Amino acid sequence: MEPSPAKGKLQGRLLVSTTLDAKDELEERLERCVGIVTSLTNGLSEREANDAITANVCKGPQQHEEVCLGLFALLLTEPPQAQRCYRDLTLVNRDGMNVILIKINQILMEKFLKLQDVCRTQLVWLVRELVKSGVIGADGVLMTLMKQIAGGDITNKNLWLAENVLDILVDQREWVLKSGMLIAMSVYTYLRLIVDHGTPAQLVLRQKEVDFCIGLLREKFMECFIIGRDLVRLLQIVARIPEMELLWKDLLHNPQALSPQFTGKGLLQLLTARTSRKFLACRLTPDMETKLLFMTSRVRFGQQKRYQDWFQRQYLSTAESQSLRCDLIRYICGVVHPSNEVLSSDILPRWAIIGWLLTTCTSNVAASNAKLALFYDWLFFSPEKDSIMNIEPAILVMHHSMKPHPAITATLLDFMCRIIPHFFPPLEGQVRQGVFNSLTFIMEKRVLAHLAPLFDNPKLDRELRSMLRERFPEFCSSPSPPTEGRDEVKMEESVSLEMDNHVLLDKEDGCYDNTEAAFSDDEEEINSKGEGNKKREFRFHPIKEAIIEEPADITPYVDQLDDMMKEKVLQLQKGSDTETHCEVMQEIVDLILEEDFDSEQMSTLASCLAELFKGHFRGDVLPDEITEESLEESVCKPVCLVFRNLCQMQEDNSGFSVLLEMLAELYQKQPKIGYHLLYYLKASKAAMGKMSLYESFAQATALGDLHTCLMMDMKACQEDDIRLLCYLTPSIYTEFPDETLRSGELLNMIVAVIDSTQLQELMCHVMIGNLVMFRKDSVLNILIQSLDWETFEQYSTWQLFLAHSIPLETIIPILQHLKYKEHPEALSCLLLQLRREKPSGEMVKMVLSRPCHQEDQFTTSILRHWAAKHDDVLGEHIKALLIKNNNLPRKRQSLRSSSSKLAQLTLEQILEHMDNLRLNLSNTKNSFFTQTPILQALQHVQASCDESHKMRFSDLFSLAEEYEEPSSKPPKSRRKAPASSPRSRKGAATPVSNEEESASSSASEEEDSKPKAPKRKRKGSSAVASDSD
């Protein structure tokens, strides 16, 4: 099944293009490298050619890269030479094929849709050969290639790609089994694709996919377990296929048949595990992902129609594409988590996109699956494990649809009620609790202040309101009086039938097989009832540009310019070299600055320039080798002339505001202009000290806000050029500290994409003093935010923090937020840092505040280390905490420990940790528990604690039984043992010694060390004060 060649396009060597397209930079570079290889080998025998390219490769890294890329390009464009080129590549490469892997990934992510069919075929062949050779990193390339297999698409090209990638996975099965992530990713991908391949012509491919998935699921189920709850969702959809039905029954009734580690509670464990973003994102092609991210970060609410129309034409216009809506909804809920700044702006919200997707479902099956995708994270929601961002879109869709589209709200509420008993009856209680947790958390986080206006709304029919009151009485107001029938929204008759698609049972109607999905006229009629002209009001629309760029056509704009400006723009279009472009661009700037320039032409001129200069915004901005000369050369582009003119002007100059307006218009047409301006202000000598110009630019844009504009531009930079992001980072943090240091938004962008080398470079910048990424007043909040990030992102964040000279006590309260199973990254970094510190009172308090758990060794390990290195200091701190907490009333301690979700310090916790430390030190020669402060504190606690604590910690208290206070004190300083003391201590229980007094660092500690009850003990207090006499 070879892909058929595209029609109506010029067939270049690598990429499909037209005569109006600018030459692609990547294609130009590969052609230059082909020329180098050809010149080296032309006219030589095969052996001489090998010697020639080997000798050239040995000259240096640049020659090595040129030869490798030249052979790579020949391999793609000349199929007869492919075998020889691959053999030569394996012989001459010196970096484990790294340069080739990078270029393949770049092509797959940026150019795949524009590849010639021959090159696409050759690229898949090359990936197959890399896998056969066991090249390190080939699994990453293969996963990127799988991402290009579009869901809901049964065109020949897409089917060909799905089949060829599957063949690679099947043929190289032993190699696949070595990578747990590749196993999980390929199972997730092909379980999803099975749904699309149901026609008779695709049954052979479908059977291969079924066999492949079943084989891996039965042999490597625990590797697939990492997918999380969406694995159950995908299996549920295909469970009517006979082979899949057997596996489905085993999953529900005999889980150990899949894996001995997968016990009876395994299904619940699987359903409570949130699916990683990697899996949710892998079912969208890079093009779809780019468009959705653009919508949720750039498009304003109310201005989205053209984006929606484009997205629908491109991806949602066929009957097969109905299944794609689930992938899009799961991606939006689980991956697209906008910052607070975006959430509070006028950017298109996620709920609006999901609402539009729901209205485009044209079959009951698609609508039902889309609703399940929307509510899936609700069913087993846990506030400790899951994110509010995963459940927020569903409640907001219902809330905002109540007025314009009450039928949408009604069907979603009905679905939410019915899914509880029908999803999987044995787990009905857990599903009910999950939905209850979701609604409670929504109110806690103030997503909606009250749910009663939604659940008990007169626009809903009485039956639905009654069901909501029955299911969720805690969130409903008192029953409303009956309303007229015309105000009620009747449910679709199909709703109850839809639920059958989501029952986790092994009966025939328990799952659905989407092979015969068709358009439903009934649903179209229902959607049209009672909505009149508002039917399309819920359209929330996609994207501006496709990756396959349209030809540079300025005809619609150029005629709107006056004659002088039109002439210059046409000269710009005809110019072929950069120098000519720059000269003409300066003349255009001069025309803009003239007093008689018509400002109404600004938007039209910006459209022309954005179209003409789109080639300047492709490819890397930062030179490969950074020198003063290369930096100056990199900013000699026509668009940089606008930047240079701005830098040369004073802000009170009238021309300054005109040029800023020009840039703001250009920014709307070409968002990359923002980070190009930042680069110019850092790289150009002419712009030295002018970084504040960016703030004026941000305020001139439609965004009008420095923080929002800066974050959007850095995000665009992160997506386009990671090297440039790292290059700009020191300047951005230095020049805009209030915008960068107050939250972790920019930091997350950076650590999400940098590699270890770039991390080390940033750490060096910090230690040299060129970069400050944290400050004391916000570092704790940023580190708390980072707890939800990926593992490498967290480690990178901690490494950058430790490169700063911020006292550890500043962030030690983070220990109250850390759970040993959920936050191992932060705990391990803190542990290593704490062992270098001398314990302070706050440190010891926070360490002891951690809940005791048999598997959590954090507190015991650091206490043991401190007991060996700083036993006297640790002893005094523990004594103070024991006595202070012992003197707190028990009721107050229990209230304090239950009133907050954060870890709180109680007497019982301190004793538990002390007992664990005692057991850990029992076989060592450490004398920590023989110290006077510890023994005094244990005696003090034992004298007043209740019998249950005495029994529970009897071994710990026994350490102090033989200890007696020195008897050299005056008699009046002695205090009688309390009546509840378990032992008679010859009239003196816990007198306060000079040693205790000197260890006390505050008046409050002195008070804590004295018994509180008998007032006559004040006499003893004066004796303490006189001890020094």
VEXTORLO-71484 format. One line per field, with one value per residue (C-alpha): y, x, z. Coordinates in steps of 0.2 Angstrom, whole numbers. Each point is the difference from the previous one (the first is absolute). Layout:
# VEXTORLO-71484
v = Y ... $
u = X ... $
w = Z ... $
***
This chain:
# VEXTORLO-71484
v = 0 14 18 8 16 17 9 18 3 1 -15 6 -12 0 11 4 18 12 14 13 -9 6 -12 -11 3 -18 -6 13 -6 -19 4 9 -15 -11 11 -3 -19 0 11 -12 -16 5 -11 -11 -18 -6 -3 16 9 -8 6 17 3 -9 12 15 -5 -1 19 6 0 11 -11 -15 8 5 -17 -9 12 -2 -19 2 11 -11 -15 9 7 -14 -17 -10 6 -2 -16 7 16 -8 -12 16 9 -15 1 18 7 3 5 -16 7 15 13 -11 -4 19 4 -14 7 17 -6 -10 14 14 -6 -17 7 8 -15 -7 -17 -8 8 -5 -18 1 8 -14 -12 9 -1 -19 -2 11 -12 -15 6 4 18 9 12 -9 -3 18 3 -15 8 17 -10 -8 17 4 -13 10 -6 0 0 -15 8 -11 10 -2 -18 -3 8 -9 -17 3 6 -15 -11 7 -3 -18 -4 7 -7 -5 18 8 -11 9 17 1 17 -6 -15 11 13 -12 -9 16 6 -16 -3 17 -3 -17 10 9 -16 -9 0 -16 7 3 -16 -8 15 0 -18 3 15 -11 -14 12 9 -17 -7 14 2 -18 -1 17 6 9 10 5 4 16 7 2 1 4 -18 -6 13 -6 -18 3 8 -16 -13 -7 -7 -18 -1 16 -6 -15 12 12 -14 -4 18 1 -18 -8 14 -12 -8 15 2 -7 17 6 -6 2 18 3 7 13 4 2 11 11 4 16 -3 9 15 -10 -12 12 11 -14 -2 17 4 14 11 -3 3 16 6 -4 8 16 1 -2 13 13 0 12 -6 6 1 -18 -4 -1 -12 -11 -1 -4 -14 -8 0 -8 -13 -1 0 -19 -14 -9 16 -2 -11 14 11 -11 2 19 1 -11 10 17 -7 -8 9 18 8 19 11 12 15 -9 -6 18 7 1 -15 -14 -11 -19 -3 10 -11 -16 7 3 -18 -7 10 -8 -18 -7 -17 -6 -11 14 11 -13 -3 18 2 -14 7 17 -8 -14 8 3 -18 -4 18 2 17 -6 -8 9 18 12 4 -17 2 19 -1 -11 11 16 -7 -4 17 10 -10 2 16 -1 -19 -8 -17 -2 3 -12 -14 2 0 -15 -9 4 -7 -16 -4 -3 -16 -6 3 -16 -6 -8 17 10 7 5 9 9 5 6 11 6 5 9 11 3 5 11 10 0 8 12 -6 3 8 -10 -15 2 13 -14 -15 7 11 3 -2 -19 -12 -6 -18 5 13 -14 -12 13 3 -18 -3 16 7 9 11 4 13 -4 -6 14 4 -8 10 0 -14 12 5 -18 -9 -18 -12 -9 -17 -7 5 -16 -11 10 -6 -18 4 4 -15 -10 -17 -14 -1 3 18 4 8 7 -3 15 -8 5 18 11 17 2 10 -1 8 14 3 0 13 11 0 16 8 9 12 -4 -18 4 11 -13 0 2 1 -7 7 13 -9 -18 -7 -1 18 9 9 18 9 19 4 2 13 9 9 8 10 17 0 4 -13 -13 3 -3 -16 -7 4 -10 -14 0 2 -16 4 6 16 6 -5 10 16 -1 -4 16 10 -7 5 17 1 -6 14 14 11 -3 -19 -7 -10 -10 -9 -7 -16 -3 4 -12 -14 3 -1 -15 -9 5 -3 -16 -9 10 -7 -18 -10 4 18 -2 -4 -17 9 15 14 19 -1 -14 8 17 -10 -9 16 7 -4 12 -2 5 17 4 -5 10 16 -2 -1 16 10 8 -6 17 1 -1 -12 -12 -3 -2 -14 -8 0 -8 -14 -3 -2 -12 -9 -5 -7 -8 -4 -5 18 1 -11 6 17 -7 -8 16 10 -12 -5 17 13 14 -6 -1 5 2 -16 11 4 -17 6 14 -12 -11 14 5 -17 -6 -10 17 -10 -3 -16 -8 5 -5 -18 -2 5 -11 -15 3 1 -16 -9 6 2 -7 6 18 -3 -4 15 12 -6 10 16 -3 -4 15 13 -6 -7 4 -9 -16 -2 1 -17 -16 2 5 -12 -14 4 0 -17 -8 0 3 -15 -3 11 15 -3 0 16 9 -6 8 16 0 -3 13 13 2 -8 0 -11 -1 13 -3 7 -11 -15 -11 2 -4 -16 -5 3 -11 -15 -4 1 -15 -8 8 17 -2 -5 14 13 -7 1 18 4 -7 10 16 5 0 -7 -17 6 11 -15 -13 2 -9 -16 2 -2 -16 -17 -14 -10 16 11 -10 13 14 -11 -7 17 7 -15 2 19 -2 -12 14 12 2 -3 15 1 2 -13 -13 5 -2 -17 -6 6 -13 -14 -16 -14 -17 3 18 1 18 6 -14 1 19 -1 -15 11 15 -11 -6 18 12 -10 14 13 -13 -6 18 3 -16 3 17 -7 -14 11 13 -12 -10 16 3 -7 -16 7 14 -12 -10 15 7 -16 -2 18 0 -11 4 -10 6 -4 -9 -8 -18 4 5 -15 -12 8 -1 -19 -3 8 -10 -16 6 4 -15 -10 14 9 16 9 11 -7 2 19 9 11 -15 -9 15 3 -19 1 16 -8 -16 9 7 -10 -12 -19 -4 10 -8 -17 3 9 -10 -5 18 6 -14 9 14 -11 -2 19 11 18 6 2 15 13 10 -9 14 -3 -18 -4 -14 -13 2 -13 -8 -5 -18 -1 7 11 4 17 7 -2 12 14 13 0 13 -10 1 18 4 -10 10 13 9 5 -11 -16 4 1 -16 -9 4 -10 11 -7 4 19 -3 -6 19 -2 -13 13 12 -13 -3 18 0 -15 10 9 $
u = 0 12 -6 -6 9 -7 -8 1 17 18 10 16 13 -5 -16 -15 -1 -6 9 -6 7 16 14 -1 16 1 -1 13 12 -3 3 16 6 -5 11 15 -2 -2 16 10 -6 -3 10 8 -2 -10 15 8 -16 -1 18 -4 -15 9 15 -12 -10 16 4 -13 -18 -6 6 -7 -17 0 5 -13 -14 5 -1 -16 -8 6 -8 -16 -1 10 -8 12 15 -9 9 17 -3 -6 15 12 -10 3 19 4 -11 9 -15 -11 -11 -5 0 -11 -12 -2 -3 -13 -9 0 -7 -13 -6 1 1 -8 -16 10 11 0 -8 17 9 -14 2 19 -2 -10 13 14 -9 -2 19 4 -11 8 17 -5 6 -2 -14 -10 -14 -3 0 -12 -12 1 -5 -14 -7 -2 -13 -16 -15 -17 9 -1 8 13 15 -5 -5 17 9 -9 3 19 3 -9 10 16 -7 -5 16 12 -11 16 7 -17 -1 15 -9 -14 -5 0 -11 -13 0 -2 -14 -9 2 -7 -14 -6 3 -10 -16 3 4 -17 -4 2 15 9 -4 18 8 -12 4 18 -3 -11 13 14 -9 -6 17 8 -14 1 19 5 -16 9 10 -17 -7 10 -13 -12 -19 -1 6 -17 -9 8 -2 -19 -3 8 -6 -13 13 1 18 -1 -15 10 13 -14 -8 17 3 -17 -1 17 14 14 -2 8 13 4 2 -17 -11 -18 2 10 -14 -5 19 0 -15 6 17 -1 6 16 0 12 -13 -14 11 6 -17 0 12 12 -11 -16 10 7 -17 -8 14 -2 -19 3 14 -3 -17 -12 -17 -13 13 2 -12 13 11 -14 -5 17 2 -16 3 17 -3 -19 -9 -1 -11 16 6 -14 12 13 -10 3 19 -2 -10 11 15 -8 -5 16 14 -6 1 1 8 -10 5 -8 -15 -4 3 -12 9 -12 -3 1 -18 -5 10 -7 -18 3 7 -15 -12 9 -3 -12 -4 -6 15 12 -9 0 18 4 -10 10 16 -5 -5 12 12 -16 -4 15 6 11 5 17 4 -10 0 -15 5 -6 -17 -3 -5 -15 -8 3 -8 -15 0 2 -12 -14 -7 5 -1 -10 -1 19 0 -15 8 16 -8 -10 15 9 -14 -2 18 2 -10 3 19 5 -13 13 9 -16 5 17 -7 -13 14 11 -14 -4 19 -1 -14 6 17 -8 -8 15 11 -14 -2 -19 -5 -16 -7 -19 -3 6 -7 -17 -3 -18 6 3 -14 -7 5 18 0 -8 14 13 -7 0 18 7 -11 15 2 -19 -11 -18 -12 -5 -19 -6 3 -9 3 7 15 5 13 -4 14 4 -8 17 8 -5 7 16 4 1 16 9 -5 15 -8 5 -18 -2 -7 14 11 -1 9 0 0 -17 -1 -11 -8 -16 -14 -9 13 1 -18 1 15 -11 -15 -3 16 -4 14 11 4 18 3 11 13 17 12 18 15 8 13 3 18 -2 2 -10 10 6 -15 -1 -12 -15 9 12 -13 -7 17 3 11 17 -2 -6 15 12 -9 0 19 1 -9 12 16 11 13 0 10 -13 -14 8 1 -18 -6 9 -9 -16 4 4 -17 -9 9 -6 -14 -12 1 -18 -1 -15 13 9 -9 0 19 3 -9 11 16 -5 -4 17 11 -7 15 10 -9 4 15 12 3 16 16 8 16 -3 12 -2 1 -13 -12 1 -2 -16 -9 3 -17 -13 -12 14 1 -16 8 16 -10 -10 16 7 -15 -5 -17 -7 3 -16 8 3 -19 -3 13 -6 -17 7 9 -17 -9 14 -1 -18 4 17 1 18 5 -1 15 9 0 6 15 4 0 12 11 2 13 -11 -13 11 -9 -16 -9 -13 -6 -9 -11 -6 -3 -10 -11 -3 -6 -19 5 6 8 19 -2 -12 9 17 -7 -8 16 11 -12 1 19 0 -10 11 18 6 17 -7 -11 16 10 -14 -3 13 -5 -19 2 12 -11 -17 2 -18 -7 11 3 -17 -6 7 -8 16 11 -12 2 19 2 -13 11 19 12 14 13 -12 -4 18 2 -14 7 17 -9 -8 16 9 -13 -7 -17 -12 -15 -6 -2 -5 -17 -7 12 -10 -16 9 8 -18 -6 14 -7 -12 14 8 15 14 -8 -1 18 6 -10 8 18 -4 -6 15 12 -7 5 -17 0 -8 -11 -9 -8 0 -19 -2 2 -18 -6 11 -7 13 -9 -4 14 16 10 -2 3 16 7 -5 8 16 0 -5 14 12 -9 2 -18 -10 -15 -11 8 -2 -18 -4 9 -10 -16 0 -13 7 -1 9 7 4 18 3 -1 9 15 3 -2 13 12 -3 2 17 6 -9 -7 1 -9 -13 -3 -4 -12 -9 -1 -8 -13 -4 -3 -9 -12 -2 -7 -13 -17 -4 -16 9 13 -13 -9 16 4 -17 -4 13 4 19 10 -1 12 -8 8 -5 10 15 0 -3 15 10 -4 4 17 3 -3 11 14 -2 14 12 12 -9 -3 -14 -13 12 1 -7 -13 -8 -1 -7 -13 -5 -3 -10 -11 -2 -5 -16 -5 -14 1 -2 15 10 -4 3 17 5 17 4 -5 10 16 -3 -5 17 4 0 3 16 -4 12 -14 -8 -15 -12 3 -6 -18 -11 -5 -17 -13 -1 18 2 16 5 16 4 -9 8 -8 7 9 7 19 12 4 -19 0 15 -7 -16 1 -16 -12 -13 11 3 -18 -3 12 -9 -15 -16 -13 5 1 11 14 3 12 10 1 9 12 3 4 12 10 13 4 $
w = 0 -6 2 -16 -6 3 -15 -5 9 -7 4 8 7 18 4 -10 -5 -13 -10 12 16 7 0 16 11 5 -18 -6 13 -4 -18 4 10 -15 -11 12 0 -19 -3 12 -9 -18 -12 13 3 15 10 -4 4 17 3 -6 11 15 -2 -1 16 10 -3 13 6 -13 -14 9 1 -18 -7 12 -6 -18 1 9 -13 -14 9 0 -17 -10 5 -12 11 17 5 -5 9 16 0 -3 14 13 -5 1 14 16 12 0 -14 11 -13 -11 14 4 -19 -1 15 -7 -16 8 11 -12 -18 -1 -8 -14 -4 -17 0 -6 15 12 -5 1 18 6 -8 9 17 -3 -3 15 11 -8 4 18 -1 17 -1 -14 12 2 -19 -2 13 -9 -16 8 5 -18 -2 1 9 -10 -16 -13 -15 -9 6 19 -2 -9 14 14 -8 -3 18 6 -11 8 17 -4 -9 13 15 10 -1 4 16 7 1 13 -7 -18 5 9 -14 -14 9 4 -18 -9 13 -5 -19 0 2 -17 -10 -1 -18 -10 -10 17 9 -4 8 14 4 0 13 11 0 4 14 8 -1 9 13 5 0 7 9 14 -13 -7 18 0 -13 14 -1 -18 -4 7 -11 -16 4 4 -17 -9 12 -12 -12 5 4 10 9 8 6 6 10 8 4 10 7 0 0 6 -17 -7 13 17 7 -7 15 3 5 -16 -10 13 1 -19 0 14 -10 -10 -18 -4 -12 -11 -5 -2 -11 -11 -8 -8 -14 2 -11 10 16 -6 -5 16 10 -11 4 18 1 -14 -6 8 6 -14 -14 -3 -14 -14 10 4 -18 -6 14 -4 -19 3 13 5 -16 -4 8 6 9 14 10 0 11 15 -2 -2 16 10 -6 5 17 4 -9 -3 17 -2 12 12 -11 -15 10 5 -17 -15 -9 -6 15 0 4 -16 -11 8 -2 -18 -2 8 -12 -15 5 -13 7 17 2 -3 12 13 -1 0 16 8 -5 8 17 0 13 11 3 11 5 14 6 5 -16 -14 -5 0 -18 -6 7 -2 -19 3 14 -10 -16 10 9 -16 -11 12 -8 -19 -1 15 -10 1 19 2 -9 9 17 -5 -5 16 10 -10 -2 19 1 -17 -3 10 13 11 2 1 17 -6 -15 11 11 -15 -6 17 2 -16 4 18 -7 -13 13 11 -14 -4 -18 4 16 1 -9 4 -14 -12 8 4 -15 -6 -18 4 -1 17 -2 -2 14 11 -5 4 17 4 -6 7 14 8 -16 -3 7 5 -14 -11 -3 -16 -16 -16 -12 -13 11 3 -11 -4 -1 -16 -1 -4 16 10 -15 0 17 -6 -9 16 11 5 -1 -11 -8 -18 1 13 -13 -17 -16 -11 -17 -5 7 -11 0 10 -7 16 10 -13 3 19 -1 -11 11 10 -4 -16 -6 15 -7 -4 15 8 -14 8 -14 -5 -8 -11 -11 -5 0 -18 -4 -13 -14 5 -8 4 -14 12 10 -12 -10 16 3 -7 -16 9 13 -13 -11 15 5 -18 0 16 -8 -15 10 1 12 18 -3 -13 12 14 -11 -6 18 6 -13 6 18 -6 -9 16 10 -12 7 -14 1 1 16 -7 -11 15 1 -19 0 14 -9 -15 10 10 -16 -8 15 6 -7 13 14 -4 6 14 4 11 -10 3 6 11 -4 -1 -19 -1 11 -9 -17 8 3 -17 -6 -8 15 12 -8 8 17 -4 -4 16 10 -8 5 16 8 -1 -19 -10 -12 15 3 -18 -2 15 -7 -16 10 10 -16 -7 17 -3 -17 5 19 -2 -1 19 3 -15 8 16 -9 -9 16 8 -16 -8 5 -6 13 15 16 -9 6 8 -18 1 14 -11 -14 11 6 -18 -5 1 16 8 14 3 9 -12 -15 7 4 -17 -9 11 -3 -19 2 10 -14 -14 6 17 -2 -2 15 11 -8 4 18 10 -8 2 19 2 -9 5 18 5 -14 0 19 7 -7 -8 -17 -9 10 -5 -18 1 10 -11 -15 5 0 13 -9 0 18 5 -10 9 16 -4 -5 17 10 -11 5 -18 5 15 -2 18 13 18 0 -14 0 11 -10 -16 7 6 -18 -7 10 -15 -13 -8 8 -10 1 19 2 -12 11 16 -8 -6 18 8 -11 9 17 8 18 1 14 -13 -8 14 2 -16 10 6 -18 -5 0 -1 -15 -10 2 0 -11 13 15 -7 -4 17 9 -8 4 18 3 -3 12 18 7 5 11 -15 -10 14 2 -18 -2 15 -7 -13 3 5 -12 -1 -17 2 6 -3 18 8 -13 3 19 0 -10 12 15 -6 -5 11 14 13 -11 -5 18 6 -15 3 19 -3 -12 11 15 -10 -8 16 9 -14 5 -9 -7 -8 -8 -8 -6 -7 -9 -8 -5 -14 -14 3 11 18 15 14 16 -7 -16 9 11 -16 -9 16 2 -18 3 15 -9 -14 12 11 -8 -1 13 -2 17 -6 12 15 -1 15 -10 -8 16 9 -14 0 19 -2 -13 9 16 -8 -15 0 3 -18 -5 15 -6 -19 3 16 -8 -4 17 8 -6 13 15 7 -3 16 1 9 18 3 -2 15 7 -5 -18 0 -5 5 -13 -6 7 -17 -1 -2 11 16 -3 19 -1 -15 -17 -13 8 -12 -1 -5 -15 -5 3 -11 -14 0 -13 4 14 -7 1 18 4 -10 11 16 6 -2 12 18 4 15 -12 -4 15 -10 -15 11 5 -18 -3 15 -6 -8 17 $
***
